Amino acid sequence: MKIPGVGKLKRVAKRVRGRFAPGGLILMYHRIIQLEPDPWSICVSPRNFAQQMEVLRKFGKVVSLQQLNQTLQQGKTPHWQIAVTFDDGYTDNLYNAKPVLERYDIPATMFLTSGYMEQKRDFWSDELSRLLLEPGTLPEVLCLEINGTTHRWELGTAANYSEEQYQQYCSWKAMGEDNPTPRHALFRTLYWLLSPLLPEARQNVMDELLAWAGSVPILRQNHRIVNLEEVSALAKGGLIEIGAHSVTHPFLSFLPTARQREEIQHSKTHLEEIIGQPVVSFAYPHGNYSEETTALVREAGFTSACTTYPRTVRRWDWARNSAGGDRFKLPRVVVEDWDGEEFGKRLSEWRARG
């Protein structure tokens, strides 16, 4: 398939490449799908993703995450080396992202949340979005006990959320934008209250929310995490490295040591059983970790781990810790739904910030 504006994208790539030296870069994606609402800006449309890969293929040396790690381990600077990663493991990684990666021969690491692969309901944050940010009528008052504290919210007229209001606010982003309605304020508040909870405690609260809303758990096809067969399909061909992203996607540093170890080790073991080969790369859910977490990742047998700290990868970062600890704190930059030209500009900005 011919990508519109290829000549222009090549010029953008050439201009960006001249500014991108000497560090390496790890890109972080989540979803390749056009979807609203998208409150956390984790979706990139298939069209824009194809344009981004066109720019990437032309201006930098695109390598696998493990190749970039090997360069660093050899004490070399990863000149123009760029690695592509995906978090969570939504099915659009297989059906929308992998074909584009294959077209441009771009390797990628996909970090999968192993505990959601056989779950028969949406990921909890998608469930929260469905209840509060999509049209419908809810009770005017919500009372919940969360982590020993009773909370009460009043939605007032926002209890009824019309299709017209939904269309007006469906592009709202939870990071940095004001709350246009009490529903949006409630979504943001609940997300941050529920995120650090133990998975089973969070699920209990979500069950209460569903009951309050008069709803039931569902699994929407465009919000599904890959199943066992699809994990194997992702790994087929060798272009995609399967990495681990925990079992239940918690804030790891908030968990007891034994629970952290379980989340880290079990995700590795489960994925290895599925694909029949070692899983050596890890990504911290939410980018959250402590020194204890990195030690547990190392203990589990991983060779590297990615954070969400936004900067380029440089040799001096690697060499700073003689024990090799920095390979368990690799920085990454988030890619949003930009066309090829805007993506090229962002690459320049990331390089300038270092």
One Martini backbone bead per residue (centre of mass of N, CA, C, O) as a GRO file, in nm:
protein
  354
    1MET     BB    1   0.095   0.037   0.023
    2LYS     BB    2   0.055   0.366  -0.034
    3ILE     BB    3   0.185   0.646   0.119
    4PRO     BB    4   0.097   0.944   0.186
    5GLY     BB    5   0.359   1.169   0.150
    6VAL     BB    6   0.649   1.036   0.118
    7GLY     BB    7   0.832   1.265   0.018
    8LYS     BB    8   0.791   1.444   0.269
    9LEU     BB    9   0.887   1.233   0.480
   10LYS     BB   10   1.178   1.213   0.376
   11ARG     BB   11   1.253   1.508   0.436
   12VAL     BB   12   1.200   1.494   0.737
   13ALA     BB   13   1.401   1.265   0.803
   14LYS     BB   14   1.657   1.410   0.704
   15ARG     BB   15   1.638   1.651   0.899
   16VAL     BB   16   1.636   1.489   1.166
   17ARG     BB   17   1.899   1.323   1.140
   18GLY     BB   18   2.095   1.572   1.160
   19ARG     BB   19   1.999   1.606   1.484
   20PHE     BB   20   2.051   1.284   1.560
   21ALA     BB   21   2.295   1.313   1.809
   22PRO     BB   22   2.427   1.018   1.966
   23GLY     BB   23   2.183   0.890   2.066
   24GLY     BB   24   1.928   0.697   2.177
   25LEU     BB   25   1.592   0.541   2.125
   26ILE     BB   26   1.279   0.478   2.302
   27LEU     BB   27   0.970   0.376   2.204
   28MET     BB   28   0.621   0.436   2.319
   29TYR     BB   29   0.352   0.224   2.295
   30HIS     BB   30   0.010   0.089   2.280
   31ARG     BB   31  -0.205   0.186   2.048
   32ILE     BB   32  -0.351   0.082   1.715
   33ILE     BB   33  -0.610   0.311   1.709
   34GLN     BB   34  -0.930   0.449   1.651
   35LEU     BB   35  -1.032   0.616   1.959
   36GLU     BB   36  -1.331   0.692   2.153
   37PRO     BB   37  -1.221   0.750   2.422
   38ASP     BB   38  -0.870   0.900   2.508
   39PRO     BB   39  -0.758   1.014   2.802
   40TRP     BB   40  -0.430   0.901   2.773
   41SER     BB   41  -0.306   0.896   2.485
   42ILE     BB   42  -0.271   0.570   2.355
   43CYS     BB   43  -0.363   0.639   2.060
   44VAL     BB   44  -0.285   0.529   1.724
   45SER     BB   45  -0.334   0.555   1.415
   46PRO     BB   46  -0.272   0.366   1.145
   47ARG     BB   47  -0.191   0.597   0.958
   48ASN     BB   48   0.017   0.738   1.148
   49PHE     BB   49   0.193   0.492   1.199
   50ALA     BB   50   0.289   0.456   0.909
   51GLN     BB   51   0.427   0.732   0.892
   52GLN     BB   52   0.623   0.692   1.127
   53MET     BB   53   0.772   0.443   1.004
   54GLU     BB   54   0.873   0.591   0.756
   55VAL     BB   55   1.052   0.791   0.905
   56LEU     BB   56   1.217   0.586   1.071
   57ARG     BB   57   1.342   0.420   0.832
   58LYS     BB   58   1.507   0.680   0.707
   59PHE     BB   59   1.682   0.817   0.967
   60GLY     BB   60   1.736   0.551   1.130
   61LYS     BB   61   1.855   0.289   1.336
   62VAL     BB   62   1.664   0.017   1.351
   63VAL     BB   63   1.624  -0.172   1.649
   64SER     BB   64   1.638  -0.377   1.884
   65LEU     BB   65   1.642  -0.380   2.216
   66GLN     BB   66   1.879  -0.587   2.237
   67GLN     BB   67   2.074  -0.435   2.050
   68LEU     BB   68   2.097  -0.181   2.220
   69ASN     BB   69   2.205  -0.325   2.470
   70GLN     BB   70   2.463  -0.436   2.338
   71THR     BB   71   2.591  -0.167   2.276
   72LEU     BB   72   2.613  -0.078   2.574
   73GLN     BB   73   2.776  -0.329   2.680
   74GLN     BB   74   3.022  -0.241   2.480
   75GLY     BB   75   3.058   0.084   2.530
   76LYS     BB   76   2.864   0.216   2.328
   77THR     BB   77   2.719   0.441   2.120
   78PRO     BB   78   2.377   0.475   1.999
   79HIS     BB   79   2.384   0.569   1.699
   80TRP     BB   80   2.063   0.618   1.585
   81GLN     BB   81   1.926   0.430   1.775
   82ILE     BB   82   1.605   0.256   1.747
   83ALA     BB   83   1.336   0.157   1.957
   84VAL     BB   84   1.038  -0.047   1.973
   85THR     BB   85   0.746  -0.017   2.188
   86PHE     BB   86   0.489  -0.205   2.378
   87ASP     BB   87   0.204  -0.179   2.586
   88ASP     BB   88  -0.008  -0.456   2.737
   89GLY     BB   89  -0.163  -0.618   2.469
   90TYR     BB   90  -0.336  -0.541   2.246
   91THR     BB   91  -0.479  -0.655   1.952
   92ASP     BB   92  -0.376  -0.416   1.766
   93ASN     BB   93  -0.082  -0.508   1.764
   94LEU     BB   94  -0.144  -0.741   1.563
   95TYR     BB   95  -0.355  -0.614   1.339
   96ASN     BB   96  -0.207  -0.313   1.303
   97ALA     BB   97   0.107  -0.317   1.367
   98LYS     BB   98   0.256  -0.566   1.246
   99PRO     BB   99   0.215  -0.513   0.939
  100VAL     BB  100   0.384  -0.249   0.940
  101LEU     BB  101   0.646  -0.363   1.052
  102GLU     BB  102   0.683  -0.563   0.817
  103ARG     BB  103   0.690  -0.359   0.581
  104TYR     BB  104   0.957  -0.207   0.732
  105ASP     BB  105   1.133  -0.388   0.907
  106ILE     BB  106   1.041  -0.350   1.227
  107PRO     BB  107   1.133  -0.395   1.528
  108ALA     BB  108   0.976  -0.524   1.839
  109THR     BB  109   0.851  -0.469   2.172
  110MET     BB  110   0.605  -0.663   2.360
  111PHE     BB  111   0.432  -0.585   2.650
  112LEU     BB  112   0.267  -0.820   2.858
  113THR     BB  113  -0.041  -0.878   3.030
  114SER     BB  114  -0.102  -1.189   3.144
  115GLY     BB  115  -0.379  -1.171   3.327
  116TYR     BB  116  -0.571  -1.065   3.064
  117MET     BB  117  -0.591  -1.294   2.837
  118GLU     BB  118  -0.856  -1.455   2.995
  119GLN     BB  119  -1.036  -1.227   3.034
  120LYS     BB  120  -1.406  -1.131   3.049
  121ARG     BB  121  -1.299  -0.826   3.067
  122ASP     BB  122  -1.215  -0.529   3.094
  123PHE     BB  123  -1.002  -0.320   3.156
  124TRP     BB  124  -1.042  -0.118   3.422
  125SER     BB  125  -0.997   0.160   3.274
  126ASP     BB  126  -1.203   0.098   3.048
  127GLU     BB  127  -1.444   0.061   3.235
  128LEU     BB  128  -1.441   0.346   3.353
  129SER     BB  129  -1.484   0.491   3.084
  130ARG     BB  130  -1.755   0.363   3.008
  131LEU     BB  131  -1.920   0.465   3.259
  132LEU     BB  132  -1.831   0.796   3.242
  133LEU     BB  133  -1.757   0.869   2.906
  134GLU     BB  134  -2.038   0.763   2.824
  135PRO     BB  135  -2.340   0.745   2.737
  136GLY     BB  136  -2.584   0.815   3.001
  137THR     BB  137  -2.738   0.700   3.312
  138LEU     BB  138  -2.690   0.800   3.649
  139PRO     BB  139  -2.659   0.832   3.953
  140GLU     BB  140  -2.617   1.121   4.151
  141VAL     BB  141  -2.491   0.925   4.376
  142LEU     BB  142  -2.164   0.839   4.523
  143CYS     BB  143  -2.054   0.557   4.730
  144LEU     BB  144  -1.721   0.484   4.863
  145GLU     BB  145  -1.489   0.238   4.974
  146ILE     BB  146  -1.137   0.334   4.997
  147ASN     BB  147  -0.900   0.229   5.184
  148GLY     BB  148  -1.096   0.310   5.450
  149THR     BB  149  -1.246   0.536   5.279
  150THR     BB  150  -1.512   0.756   5.252
  151HIS     BB  151  -1.687   0.842   4.953
  152ARG     BB  152  -1.847   1.142   4.799
  153TRP     BB  153  -2.058   1.199   4.508
  154GLU     BB  154  -2.193   1.459   4.287
  155LEU     BB  155  -2.345   1.491   3.966
  156GLY     BB  156  -2.617   1.575   3.902
  157THR     BB  157  -2.672   1.663   3.577
  158ALA     BB  158  -2.434   1.453   3.494
  159ALA     BB  159  -2.595   1.187   3.511
  160ASN     BB  160  -2.674   1.299   3.231
  161TYR     BB  161  -2.528   1.174   2.920
  162SER     BB  162  -2.521   1.284   2.619
  163GLU     BB  163  -2.446   1.259   2.289
  164GLU     BB  164  -2.371   1.556   2.258
  165GLN     BB  165  -2.165   1.566   2.492
  166TYR     BB  166  -1.984   1.345   2.395
  167GLN     BB  167  -1.898   1.484   2.127
  168GLN     BB  168  -1.776   1.736   2.272
  169TYR     BB  169  -1.576   1.544   2.491
  170CYS     BB  170  -1.421   1.287   2.356
  171SER     BB  171  -1.121   1.448   2.342
  172TRP     BB  172  -1.050   1.431   2.623
  173LYS     BB  173  -0.782   1.495   2.860
  174ALA     BB  174  -0.643   1.398   3.172
  175MET     BB  175  -0.379   1.554   3.092
  176GLY     BB  176  -0.404   1.904   3.165
  177GLU     BB  177  -0.714   1.919   3.174
  178ASP     BB  178  -1.007   2.019   3.226
  179ASN     BB  179  -1.322   1.970   3.371
  180PRO     BB  180  -1.628   1.975   3.202
  181THR     BB  181  -1.736   1.758   3.415
  182PRO     BB  182  -1.811   1.560   3.685
  183ARG     BB  183  -1.732   1.300   3.537
  184HIS     BB  184  -1.436   1.376   3.478
  185ALA     BB  185  -1.357   1.417   3.771
  186LEU     BB  186  -1.427   1.127   3.861
  187PHE     BB  187  -1.242   0.974   3.677
  188ARG     BB  188  -0.975   1.094   3.777
  189THR     BB  189  -1.005   1.024   4.077
  190LEU     BB  190  -1.047   0.714   4.053
  191TYR     BB  191  -0.792   0.640   3.908
  192TRP     BB  192  -0.595   0.737   4.147
  193LEU     BB  193  -0.730   0.559   4.370
  194LEU     BB  194  -0.703   0.268   4.220
  195SER     BB  195  -0.413   0.218   4.113
  196PRO     BB  196  -0.262   0.138   4.407
  197LEU     BB  197  -0.415  -0.106   4.439
  198LEU     BB  198  -0.494  -0.400   4.485
  199PRO     BB  199  -0.636  -0.590   4.253
  200GLU     BB  200  -0.874  -0.705   4.432
  201ALA     BB  201  -0.965  -0.429   4.545
  202ARG     BB  202  -1.023  -0.293   4.274
  203GLN     BB  203  -1.233  -0.499   4.174
  204ASN     BB  204  -1.440  -0.445   4.396
  205VAL     BB  205  -1.493  -0.152   4.318
  206MET     BB  206  -1.580  -0.208   4.026
  207ASP     BB  207  -1.827  -0.377   4.106
  208GLU     BB  208  -1.970  -0.144   4.252
  209LEU     BB  209  -1.986   0.045   4.009
  210LEU     BB  210  -2.157  -0.136   3.829
  211ALA     BB  211  -2.398  -0.155   4.017
  212TRP     BB  212  -2.453   0.150   4.032
  213ALA     BB  213  -2.485   0.166   3.700
  214GLY     BB  214  -2.634  -0.095   3.593
  215SER     BB  215  -2.402  -0.303   3.527
  216VAL     BB  216  -2.173  -0.516   3.343
  217PRO     BB  217  -1.943  -0.721   3.252
  218ILE     BB  218  -1.731  -0.667   2.963
  219LEU     BB  219  -1.602  -0.762   2.625
  220ARG     BB  220  -1.450  -0.568   2.407
  221GLN     BB  221  -1.298  -0.605   2.107
  222ASN     BB  222  -1.141  -0.307   2.118
  223HIS     BB  223  -1.034  -0.405   2.441
  224ARG     BB  224  -0.854  -0.645   2.393
  225ILE     BB  225  -0.649  -0.888   2.498
  226VAL     BB  226  -0.443  -1.109   2.418
  227ASN     BB  227  -0.430  -1.432   2.354
  228LEU     BB  228  -0.266  -1.720   2.330
  229GLU     BB  229  -0.267  -1.736   2.017
  230GLU     BB  230  -0.179  -1.431   1.971
  231VAL     BB  231   0.096  -1.448   2.096
  232SER     BB  232   0.211  -1.645   1.888
  233ALA     BB  233   0.157  -1.455   1.644
  234LEU     BB  234   0.343  -1.229   1.733
  235ALA     BB  235   0.613  -1.412   1.743
  236LYS     BB  236   0.591  -1.473   1.460
  237GLY     BB  237   0.904  -1.437   1.266
  238GLY     BB  238   1.094  -1.255   1.487
  239LEU     BB  239   1.023  -0.937   1.504
  240ILE     BB  240   0.884  -1.003   1.779
  241GLU     BB  241   0.923  -0.926   2.109
  242ILE     BB  242   0.853  -1.077   2.413
  243GLY     BB  243   0.734  -0.911   2.696
  244ALA     BB  244   0.702  -0.806   3.030
  245HIS     BB  245   0.404  -0.652   3.243
  246SER     BB  246   0.296  -0.840   3.425
  247VAL     BB  247  -0.016  -0.949   3.545
  248THR     BB  248  -0.200  -0.666   3.667
  249HIS     BB  249  -0.083  -0.371   3.648
  250PRO     BB  250   0.076  -0.243   3.883
  251PHE     BB  251   0.211  -0.069   4.145
  252LEU     BB  252   0.486  -0.213   4.252
  253SER     BB  253   0.601  -0.033   4.494
  254PHE     BB  254   0.320  -0.083   4.668
  255LEU     BB  255   0.410  -0.366   4.713
  256PRO     BB  256   0.495  -0.633   4.841
  257THR     BB  257   0.757  -0.827   4.784
  258ALA     BB  258   0.607  -1.094   4.716
  259ARG     BB  259   0.412  -0.962   4.508
  260GLN     BB  260   0.620  -0.858   4.313
  261ARG     BB  261   0.752  -1.127   4.246
  262GLU     BB  262   0.497  -1.255   4.129
  263GLU     BB  263   0.443  -1.053   3.898
  264ILE     BB  264   0.719  -1.095   3.757
  265GLN     BB  265   0.761  -1.409   3.738
  266HIS     BB  266   0.482  -1.504   3.624
  267SER     BB  267   0.493  -1.351   3.360
  268LYS     BB  268   0.740  -1.493   3.249
  269THR     BB  269   0.653  -1.791   3.270
  270HIS     BB  270   0.392  -1.777   3.104
  271LEU     BB  271   0.514  -1.670   2.835
  272GLU     BB  272   0.719  -1.900   2.796
  273GLU     BB  273   0.504  -2.124   2.767
  274ILE     BB  274   0.375  -2.009   2.507
  275ILE     BB  275   0.650  -1.951   2.315
  276GLY     BB  276   0.916  -2.126   2.387
  277GLN     BB  277   1.087  -1.879   2.516
  278PRO     BB  278   1.267  -1.639   2.629
  279VAL     BB  279   1.206  -1.376   2.872
  280VAL     BB  280   1.410  -1.058   2.901
  281SER     BB  281   1.187  -0.830   2.905
  282PHE     BB  282   1.088  -0.530   3.087
  283ALA     BB  283   0.795  -0.341   3.209
  284TYR     BB  284   0.679  -0.088   3.399
  285PRO     BB  285   0.402  -0.022   3.534
  286HIS     BB  286   0.358   0.318   3.500
  287GLY     BB  287   0.674   0.345   3.566
  288ASN     BB  288   0.683   0.180   3.839
  289TYR     BB  289   0.950   0.194   4.093
  290SER     BB  290   1.216   0.045   4.274
  291GLU     BB  291   1.499  -0.086   4.389
  292GLU     BB  292   1.358  -0.350   4.456
  293THR     BB  293   1.231  -0.401   4.181
  294THR     BB  294   1.494  -0.420   4.013
  295ALA     BB  295   1.604  -0.662   4.174
  296LEU     BB  296   1.368  -0.857   4.100
  297VAL     BB  297   1.409  -0.851   3.796
  298ARG     BB  298   1.692  -0.964   3.800
  299GLU     BB  299   1.629  -1.225   3.963
  300ALA     BB  300   1.425  -1.340   3.735
  301GLY     BB  301   1.614  -1.300   3.447
  302PHE     BB  302   1.641  -1.034   3.339
  303THR     BB  303   1.824  -0.793   3.119
  304SER     BB  304   1.582  -0.575   3.115
  305ALA     BB  305   1.429  -0.237   3.172
  306CYS     BB  306   1.146  -0.024   3.139
  307THR     BB  307   1.051   0.296   3.143
  308THR     BB  308   0.899   0.648   3.144
  309TYR     BB  309   1.152   0.805   3.105
  310PRO     BB  310   1.214   1.107   2.918
  311ARG     BB  311   1.485   1.000   2.715
  312THR     BB  312   1.780   0.939   2.612
  313VAL     BB  313   2.031   0.707   2.516
  314ARG     BB  314   2.335   0.678   2.700
  315ARG     BB  315   2.640   0.571   2.792
  316TRP     BB  316   2.668   0.716   3.075
  317ASP     BB  317   2.423   0.582   3.199
  318TRP     BB  318   2.537   0.292   3.193
  319ALA     BB  319   2.823   0.348   3.343
  320ARG     BB  320   2.739   0.458   3.628
  321ASN     BB  321   2.678   0.142   3.687
  322SER     BB  322   2.878  -0.128   3.746
  323ALA     BB  323   2.627  -0.340   3.792
  324GLY     BB  324   2.399  -0.263   3.562
  325GLY     BB  325   2.132  -0.107   3.657
  326ASP     BB  326   2.043   0.070   3.400
  327ARG     BB  327   1.914  -0.171   3.235
  328PHE     BB  328   1.658  -0.128   3.459
  329LYS     BB  329   1.630   0.206   3.340
  330LEU     BB  330   1.507   0.258   3.067
  331PRO     BB  331   1.431   0.498   2.857
  332ARG     BB  332   1.123   0.666   2.736
  333VAL     BB  333   0.906   0.768   2.468
  334VAL     BB  334   0.604   0.904   2.389
  335VAL     BB  335   0.361   0.822   2.146
  336GLU     BB  336   0.141   0.989   1.946
  337ASP     BB  337  -0.118   1.119   1.728
  338TRP     BB  338   0.090   1.160   1.472
  339ASP     BB  339   0.212   1.263   1.206
  340GLY     BB  340   0.499   1.252   1.033
  341GLU     BB  341   0.584   1.548   1.073
  342GLU     BB  342   0.539   1.568   1.379
  343PHE     BB  343   0.720   1.333   1.455
  344GLY     BB  344   0.982   1.464   1.355
  345LYS     BB  345   0.973   1.702   1.553
  346ARG     BB  346   0.981   1.532   1.812
  347LEU     BB  347   1.254   1.405   1.767
  348SER     BB  348   1.407   1.672   1.788
  349GLU     BB  349   1.318   1.744   2.076
  350TRP     BB  350   1.435   1.499   2.221
  351ARG     BB  351   1.723   1.554   2.141
  352ALA     BB  352   1.750   1.839   2.270
  353ARG     BB  353   1.684   1.738   2.566
  354GLY     BB  354   1.807   1.436   2.630
   0.00000   0.00000   0.00000
